[in-house]
């Protein structure tokens, strides 16, 4: 039997990078005169690519800087934070190791910049096992469009139907569904568990990271 390829989202799925993304966004906006950006506002953009997030924030706050200027600034701030400290979810590290041992093709497909993805994977040691990487910068559309997942499948040399996506946010689950891929949804935010996008997932881990069981998911992958 052909082993399914597994495509991971990065932020909120493999690593708990959202605190760093929030802080980078807060510092960036503060530098442009916005001092009321809260975690609650940041939560709206979890699962959305950095560029799409900044396009929305630029419009909402009436910022004069271009999207590219904002993107460069946020990536710079985020990389400083990510290199200093990024936490891998322990159960996800165990899952990646099990997949590698079993011979599953794997990739990372993320809305983050390529530099950010590489920095996080290198800093956590995951780069030794996850060598195929696709950033939303490299495709036409970010999630919830399916582009990053389809590009990851192409680089792995596998059909979309033979891929399983691991995601933490509704836009990613929707993107997987639109790509014609099965999805394991591990919600980062508890209040999003019943989001309609997660209803398309083949396996929904309602308890999030604390309820994720690598062995159970391995069995599901090949069932």
N, C-alpha and C positions, 0 to 999 in steps of 0.2 A: 504494500500500500504506500502511495506517495504521501510523505509527511507534509502537513500544511505549513505554509510559511506564516510567520507571526510578525506583524508590523506594530510596533509600539509608538504611541504618542509619548512625548517626553515629559513635559511639565504637568505635574499633578498626577501622572501615571507611573513613570519610573522614578521620578525625583520630586521632592517637595520644594519646587522652585517658586511657587506662587508668592511666598513672603518676599523673596528677592525681587520679583517682577513688580510687586506692589510698591516696594521701597524705591526702586528705580523710577517708576512712574511718578511717585509722590515728589521725589527730588527734581525730576525733570519739569513737572508742572510748576513747582515752587519757583524754579529758576525763571519761569515765564509769567510769574505773578499770580499763579493759582495756588491758594493756600487751604482749600477745603476738600482736597481729594482724599477720601476715606476708603477703608477696606471694603465697606459696603458698596461703594461705587465701583471699586476694582472688581468685585465679584461678578458684575455684569459681563465682564470681558474674559472670564476664565473659559478657555477653550477656543477663543478667537485669536487669530494671528496678530502679531505685534503691529504690523502695518495697518491692518483693518481697524485695530483698536485706536491707533493714533489718528487715523482719518476721522473717526467719530469724535474723539476728544478735541481735536483741532476745531471741528465745526461747533461743538457744544460750547467750548470756552472762547471761541472767536480769536484763536491764536494767529499771530501774523507769520510765524515761522512756517516754512514749508514742511510737508510731510517727511521729506527726505532728511531735513535738518533735525526734526523731532526723532525720527527713526535712528539716525546716527547717534544722537545724544542719549537716547534710552538704551541702545545697545552698549554704548560705552559704560554707562552707569551700571547696567545689569552685569556686564562681564566683570567689573570690579568686585561686585558682590558675590557673583557665582564662583569666581576663582578663590575667594576667601572662604566660602562655606556653602556647600550644597548637600543636602541629605538625600541619600537613596532610600527608598522604602525597602526595608529588609526582606519582606516577602516577595517583592518584585525582583530583587537581586537573586534570591533563591530560585525563582521561576526562570529567569534568564539562564542561570547555570544549568538547570534541568533541561531546558530546551536545547542548549548547546551540546550537552552530553548526549542527548537523543538524536541530534543531527538535524533539527529543524532549521531551515533558512530563516534569518531574522533581519529586520531593518528598523530604523527609527524614522518616523515621518512627523514633522513638527511645524508649528506655526512660528517658531523662533528662528532667528537668523542662523546661518550655517556656522558662523564663528561661535555663537552662544551654544549651539548644540555640541560642537566639537570640544569647547572648553569644559562643559559639564560632564560629558562622557569621559574626557581625559582625567578630570579632577576626581571622578568617582571610581575610575578603573573599569568602567563599563565599556570603554572603547576597545578593549581586548576581545570582547565577544560581539559587539555591535558595530560592525565595520561599514555597513551600508546605511547611508544617511541622506534624507531628503528634507530640505528646508522649503517653507512656503515661498521664500525668495526665488526659488528655482522653477516655480510653476506659475501659470497665469492667475489662478484663483486660490485663495486660502479656504480653510474649512469654514462653513459646512459643504463647500464644493469638494468633490472627490479627488481632485487633481493630485494632491501629495501622496495619497494612498495608491493611486494608479501608477504614478511614477515610481514609487517604491517597488511595486510588483514588477514593473518593466525592468528595473535595475537588478532585481533578484532573478529575472528570467522565468517568472511563474505567471500563471493565469490568475486573474482577480478572484475567480471562484475557488481557487486553492489557497486563499489568504484568510487569515484571522487577524482582526485589528483589536488591540487592547487600548481602551480609551477611558478617560475620567469625566469627560464633559459632553453635554448634549450635541454641540456642533460637530464634535468628532464622531459621535455615534451616527449622526445623520450622514456625515461624509462617508463613513464605512458602508452604510446601507446603500447610498447612491453609487458607490463603487462596485456594488454587487459582492461585498465581502461579509463574512460572518463577523460578529463583534462580541467581545467580552467587555462589558461595561462595569467599571469600578468607580462609582461616583465620588468625586472629591468633596463636593458640597452635599451634605445630607438632604437639604431642602430641594435638591434637584432629582432625587431618586425617582419620582413619579413623572418626570418630564416626558412628554410623548416621544421624544427622540430615543429615549432609552427603551421604549416598548419594542423597537425594531431589533434590539440586541438579542443574540442567540443565548447569551448567558449574562444575567444581571446580578452582580454581587451587591445586594442591597445594603450591606453593612460597610461598604467601602474597603479601604486598605486593611482595617483590623479584622475583616471577615474573609479576606482573600486567602485561599488555600491552593498553593501551587500544584499539589498532587491531584486535587479534585479537578482543577482546570486542565491539567495534562490529560486526565482521563476523558474529559469532555472533548478536547481537541481531536482525539482519534476515535471518538464514538460514532 
